[in-house]
Amino acid sequence: MDTGVVAEMSLQQQFRSEGFFVARQLLLPAEVKEIGDAFTAAAANGPVPGLSAPVADAGATDPLARWPRIMHPHRHMESPLGPLTRRYLFDQRVKALLWQFLGKEAWAVNSMFYFKPPGARGQELHQDNFYLRVRPGTCLAAWIAIDDCDAENGALQVVPGSQNMQTVCPEKADQTRSFTAAFVRPPAPLKPMVVDMQAGDALFFNGQIIHGSGPNTSPHRFRRALIFHYIPAGSTELGEFYSALDFSGTAVGGIRLAVGGGPCGDEFAIQGPH
């Protein structure tokens, strides 16, 4: 059998078995610098009008009031961040890995940039498909490290073994540690694992796996990340805050809107992208 076919089957099986995969040094150092410099420059004078997503409970001294995440930059072609984001959203290296993980074409539905400055809260454990509401199946994230990250500056954590779980209805998070309100408690004996990454590494994970991050306790290190979400081609349902593009950048039609509160009831209806 062709060794390329064997390698592809092995990677797909690994991803399905573990629910995540770290592509080490997917981006070159110059590319990482270009992304980091562009987003940091855009927010040099504070939140970016029309792109930044204010944190509702962030007081004046909260680092996230100064450095909130940027949402859907790929939609803003009037900004220099738009074309830059799309270049990596539709990157052929990402596309090739998505094909191996899914065994089929992927559609892009979301982009985000997190700054996570020193002293910032993390994001409590959660499942992405609780928000994206993809059917059938689930979504898939590509989380690209722009800075080296570890436990100190709030690296991402995943819960191995949770990738095949159904969507879990969340509890209330401790918002002194998390800027979001939802918390998914891993069932015993599953526990979160910190994923140490270097700038340029990309963590791919499926939308059911429980993941999150702790606060950035570093005195001086940011933990910036460029994040994309994709869905399998042929998906028929998607949450209201998302829209699909194929890898040519063309809008995909015919996807139904996921309405109501989903499997957790109307009290959990989502008010915006996570």
Residue, then its C-alpha position, 0 to 999 in steps of 0.5 A: m500500500d502507498t505509504g502516503v495513504v498509510a500516513e493519512m489513515s494513521l493521522q485520521q485515526q489518531f485524531r478520531s481517537e484522541g480528539f486533538f492534534v498538535a501540528r508543530q511549527l505549522l507557520l514560519p517565524a516570519e508568518v507568526k511575527e506578521i500576524g502578531d504585529a498586525f493584530t497588536a498594531a490594530a489594537a495599539n490604541g485600545p479596542v478596535p471599533g467594529l472588531s473587538a468584543p468587549v467583556a461585559d464585566a471587565g472593570a477599568t483595571d481588567p486587562l481584558a478591558r484594554w485587550p478584548r478578543i477580536m471577532h470575525p476579522h475575516r469578514h472585515m475586508e475594509s480592515p488590513l486584518g481582513p485579507l491577512t486573516r483570510r490568507y491563513l483561514f484558507d491556508q493550504r497547510v491548514k486545508a491539507l490537515l483538515w482533509q486528513f482529519l475529516g476525510k473530506e472538504a471543510w468549510a470555514v465559519n469563524s475567526m478570532f484573535y485572543f490577546k490574553p495579556p498578563g493578569a487576564r482571566g482565562q476561559e473556563l472549560h467548555q465545548d465549542n459545538f455548544y456554541l456553533r451547533v453544527r449538525p450532523g457531527t461537530c465543528l473543528a478548531a485550529w488554534i494557532a499560537i502566536d506566542d510560546c504558551d504554557a501553564e504560567n501564561g494560560a496555555l490551552q488545556v484539553v480533556p483527553g477522552s471527552q472528544n466522543m461526549q455529547t454536548v454537556c449542559p454547563e454549570k456556572a463558571d467562577q468569573t473571577r478566573s473566567f471571562t465567560a460564564a459557562f463551565v463544563r465539568p469533566p466526568a470522573p476520571l477525566k482531567p484537563m491536560v495543559v498543551d505547551m506550545q511554541a509560537g507557530d504551533a497549531l492545535f487542532f481539536n474537535g468541537q466536542i472535546i472539553h477544553g479551556s484555559g486558566p488565567n495568565t499569571s505571568p508578569h510580562r508574557f502575553r498569550r496571543a492566538l489566532i483561532f479558526h473554526y471549520i465544519p465538515a462540507g455537507s453540514t446542514e445546520l449551524g448557529e446563528f452567529y456563523s456563516a460558511l465559506d468554502f476554501s475559495g472564499t465563496a459563501v456556502g448556501g443551504i445551511r439551516l439556522a440552529v434555533g432555540g436553546g439547543p439540547c440544554g434548553d432555551e435558558f442556555a440560548i447563546q447571545g453571541p459567539h464564544 
